Amino acid sequence: MGLLNRKKNLLVMFASPNSQQNTRTLLNSFLQPFEQDKDWKITEMNTYEMRAKPCVGCRACAKKEQCVFDDLNDFDKAFRQSDLFVVASPVYFDSFPSPFKAVLDRMQRYFEARFSLGIEQSIKKSRKAVLLLTMGSEQETAIEVTIRQLEMAFGVMNTELSGCAVWSGTDRNKAEDRAFAQKKAHELALEILGRP
């Protein structure tokens, strides 16, 4: 297959313990245009199934460009190949659920590659990223916290957070809130695809 026929890779990090509820609904709305586009291949990883070990601060990644644990090697490979990275997550106490936070903390290996090993870009390929959030409250704090966490990690991962769709007030379970959030996620996908 030539370069002109290469499919683009969309990697989803699904961070909800509920595989068929609000976060899935929002993600499905975002993915629908990509599923209809033959130029994209979608891969999904579930943080609850990955069972990532927490970072133990051993600093092995400050000595060699790898982690002392190999449980996120598949993620690392898929991430490096991705053209678009999507984080779909509920909000727990103004942040991500702990399984995704464990993955996020393990991104320390990319910081060490740059700042301890002096590797300017350990991840050569650049990509865009999207954050899809569902939350029971309607406080802006959670949006700010989660975006800040991702932007810090992405700063050394050759990744730019280019959009965010939020479904807030899920505790109210109002159909109009759901429809608004789904529309926003869908429009964000179309914008990335360059469609009107």
N, C-alpha and C positions, 0 to 999 in steps of 0.2 A: 504494500500500500504506500503510495507516494505521500509527500508532505501535504499536497493539496487535498488529499482525501482523509487526512487524519481527523478523527473525531476529537472534540474538545471534552475535557474531563471536568465534571461537576462533582465535587466531594461534599457530602452532607454529613455533618456531625449532629446526630439526633441525641439530645440530652434530657429527654423526659422518661420517667419510669412508666408512663401511660402511653402505650404505643398507638392507641386509637382515639385520643381525646383532643383537647384544644390545640396543643402544639402540632400534632399531626394534621389537623384541619388547616392550620395556617401554612404549614409546610406544603401540603398538597396543592393549595392555591398558588403558591410560588412556583412549584415544580411543573405544573400543568403545561405551560408554554414550552418548557425544555423537553418534556416527554413527547411533545408533538414535533420537535425539531430533530431531524435525523443527524444533525451535525454534533449532537451532544450525547455523551455517555454519562449516566448517573450512577454513582456509587454511594451507598449509605453505611455509616458506622454508628452503632448505638453505644453510647458511653456506659450504659448499665450492663451491657453484654461484654464490653471490653475489659472491665474490671482492672483499670490502670492502677498500678501501685503508686502511692504518693511519692513525691520527691523527698529523698532522705538527706539532702544537703551534703552528699559525700564528695562532691566536686570532682568526680571522675571525668565529667564532661569538660572540665577546665584543663584536663591533661590530654584528652583525645576526643576527636569529634564523634562521640557516641554517648549513649546513656549506659550506665552499669546494668540496667534492666532492659530486657529485649521485648517486653510485652507491648510496646508501642512501635515496633519496627514496621508493622504493616501500615499503621497510620502514617508514619514518616514517609514511607515509599509512596503511598497514595497522595499525600499532601504535596510532595515534590512534583508529582505528575499532574496535579490539578491546575485547571485554568480558572476555576471559580470555587470558592470555599464557602459553604453555607453552615452557619450555626443556628440550629433550631432548638430553643430551650425555654422552659418555664423559668420563672423567677422565684427563688427561695430566699427570703430575708434580704432583699435588695441585691442578690447576686445569683450566680449559677448554682445548680445542684452539685453536691460534692463529687459525683463521678466525673462530671466535666471539669470541675475545678482541679481535680487530680491531673487530668490531661493538660490543662492550662499551665499548672505549676511545673509539669515536666517539660514544658517548652523552654525551661531554663537552659537546656542544652544549646539552643540557638543563641542565647545571650552569651554563654561562655565561648561559643565558637567565635563570636565577634570580639568580645572584650578580653578574653583570656588567651585565645589562640590566635587572634589577629586576622581571622578570616572575614574579609569585608562582607561577602555574600555567601554564606554556607548553603543557602537555597538560591540557586541560580535563576530559576524561572519565576517571573513575577505573576501575580494573580490578583484578582479582585475578591472581596469577601462581602458577605451579606449576613446580617443578624436578624433573626426572626424570634421575637419574644412574646410569650404569653404571661399574663400576671393578673392576679385577683384584684390587686389595688390599682389605683390610678395615679400613684406618685411618680414624679419624674426622676426621683433619686435612683431607682433601680436601673432606669435606662442609662443614666449618666455613669453609674458604677460599672455596668456590664460593658458598655462601649469603651470606657477607659481601660478596663482590663484587657480587652481584645486589642485595642490599639497599641498598648505597651508590648504585648507579645508580637503583634504583626510588624512592629517597627524593626525587628531583626529577622523577619521571616519573608521579606520581599513581597509583602501582602498589604493591600490597601482596603480598608473598610469603606465600601462605596455606597452602602445603603442599609436601612433598618426599617423593618415593619413591626409594629407593636399592636398586640391585641390586649388592651388593658381592661380592667373591670370584668374579668371572666367570672368572678363570683356572682355577679348579677345575672349572668346567663341570659342576656338580652339578644334577640335575633338581629337587631340593628347593629349592635356592637360587632357581632360575628361577621355580618355582611360587610361592614366598613373595613374591618381588618383584612378579610379575605381579598377585597377589592384592592387594598393598598399593596398587599403582597403580590398579587397578580400583576399590578401595574409596575411594580419594582422589577419583576422578572422581564416584562416586555421592554422596559427601559434598558436593561442590561443587554437584551437581545437586539436592541436598536429598532424595535417595532413601535408603531404609533398606538 
